Amino acid sequence: MSDVKALKRVKCITDEYFYVTKGCVYTVLSTNGEHLRLICDDCDCVTYHKDGFVDVEEVNEVEKEQYTEMSTSLVYEVAYKGDTLAILKGVQDGREITVNVEYLPSTNFVKLTKQMQKQQKKNEDLGVLANVTDEIRKLLDSNHVICHVSANRDTKGLVEYTLMLGESL
């Protein structure tokens, strides 16, 4: 759950719910306008009506300065930047490297812009979609059939599909 993006923090104002405590603050993972999906006291995810909660604060994500190393295409995040040296931490593997500040940015390290980050995310999403599509094709090629499909549009900007496959007789 460490990679889960939080929308905001809310405080419970009622004692009508089982898995949350009145007066405690909880992290909201998603909302459909009427209901909040949040992390409860026992670290499970639960969904409750928004009327039992008040907003405490918006979760502000600190945008870290990121660079991509041109020779390896690895993405690094600035962990520390001093007058002469900077420590970069790899986004994928977490390994740290030390770089002279004058090389940021340079021909070796290019600063990632919002547009480049969006494109990188789209490429990752397309890769995942291609893998899922490939797995579905394999199942259909091995005499499986589509039994049921449903779409969930509760989260704005996201369509979640549930696909049930069964073996053909």
Secondary structure, 3 states (H helix, E strand, C coil): CCCCCCCEEEEECCCCCCCCCCCCEEEEEEECCCEEEEECCCCCEEEEEHHHEEEEEECCCCCCCEEEECCCCCEEEEEEECCCEEEEEECCCCCEEEEEHHHCCCCCEEECCHHHHHHHHHHHHHHHHHHHHHHHHHHHHCCEEEEEEEEECCCCCCCEEEEEEEECC
